């Protein structure tokens, strides 16, 4: 293998791990992502670091968790001293290119990358209908013209299926009839409700205040609309989500078709992943922001369409916990560049090549600043920090005394996360063990104060609402 | 009190970031085209010449920002669909799509046979210019149908296959649908069962199986017959046609095209 392969990082937005036809999902058709799986290794226990765009992307860019990056939610600001993947690769002799969605606030993508395309007003959160095909055009132009001697790293940030958020926003102020009553679709064309449509209401306060109460902190107007939905509306929402994925799959297809016709095909490592998932009706939720599997578990495929890079074909790795922080060390490993010392991630290359390596025994996820999850082979432990009475804007943890409510799920016997076992006395030992893992993990993080006004305001406002809920529920 | 006129749900975006300008602007555009004096058929030596100009109104909630003056149009671009009939059985299309949001200015040139579903004919060309300031500034590609049959694209001298065609379905282009739906009205097929077709979206992306069918008929703000379109990789869009053979409104996930000017 060339010591400095080209590296293509293709990412989608809001794409749950199982919304891929090669993984057995019968409700959509993704021949191009399937092609990546057929030529690579799919890590099925792959988790985002935080189920919201900017936060998860800040981890991709830095190899750090979101309480370290300064981007614990969409309005955060990346701490200026943290190096990003573009800077690291450039220093290592690569040409680092970016195309499409970036969404790492606080870092100008043009300072770290050579940018192929980033829209007229800089691409924000959504807009796949406009930006994704333009991104493909930009990549087509690049792949058919690049003739520099340096290897390239190119990251393509597709926005779909994030445009499903537009579908949801459209319900805020008008009633969209279900397509069956309009004669557009027949009922049997719609996917069923998810098996975990119902949920255990004993959730963390954070999830209730962010996603459940009338004046929920996040997208309460959509919440109000979906409360009026019948079963067919929910199923139509799922149907739409899968069409958005097919749309972005077709964009990926054009990139792969072109790559296959270029001289780069033999020596280009392709990594495919998504920033976070989509609840898609599970637990009667929409979008992300929650710590359930549909929102936090994402695809992660390492692939090469030819033989130039040693990667097994069509293999599922169902064993190892992968995190968004692993992108940077994996890219650095393949590029033969030293990974920044502070990175919390691990290179997947030994796993791809089936070499012995000590690997983590759990995944760690943060959410909405105060939310935390530890996922082991057997259990998922979700908890929250209670907002500080006097806020110092340093992300919470590790502080056992500040922990709030707990959700515990048996992943083997309850994969849909329907029954919260935290209130069963028999599970106290499991909870204690998971909590210890959480606290130990957090003791290894370099949490830094959020110094900018916007994140401080969000932390203050959300913290006050959470404090109110805690006070009133007493 | 234009804002109070109810719009059909399929193109009602009189809310969110656009409120209440979306309805006002949409209805003003409809009146503009209705009052247009140049509605006669224009005959050339070889046949008809038709030209329709559409304003692009934004549907999207997220990230929509009106540029400059709040009193200016919410329009984010324009589409010009121009076609000439040649030799009786072919329509030559020349379509321009200008989008101020993503910076792309596209020109599509292609031909279709003069049949209801406007089957795509032989070869085509697309030119894209990008007004954004980053590296990507332009791209063009040629496309053609092979005898296999499949769709081939040539981009900067690199040939790729854009997909195999199922010969049992008519293959057309989304920009020819501006004439397909009026043809359905004209042939009194407007209320027949839905029909499967294949669409080469923007002359580059094959949607191998799409469905079109009758949606509804409305009398306000003007009299229109509506159709739906969806398929693999294709979110539902809604196409509204007047009694004179004009596609007047096309509403999809992110934008609504509203006819503002026509010839032929």
Interface residues (C-beta under 8 A of the other chain):
Chain A: X29 X97 X99 X110 X114 X115 X116 X117 X118 X119 X120 X121 X124 X125 X126 X127 X129 X130 X131 X133 X134 X137 X138 X140 X141 X142 X143 X144 X145 X163 X165 X166 X167 X169 X170 X172 X173 X174 X175 X176 X177 X179 X182 X183 X184 X185 X240 X243 X244 X246 X247 X249 X250 X251 X254 X257 X258 X260 X261 X262
Chain B: X9 X12 X13 X15 X16 X59 X60 X61 X62 X63 X65 X99 X100 X101 X102 X103 X104 X128 X130 X131 X132 X134 X135 X136 X138 X139 X141 X155 X156 X157 X158 X159 X160 X161 X162 X202 X204 X205 X213 X214 X215 X216 X228 X230 X232 X233 X234 X235 X236 X252 X253 X254 X255
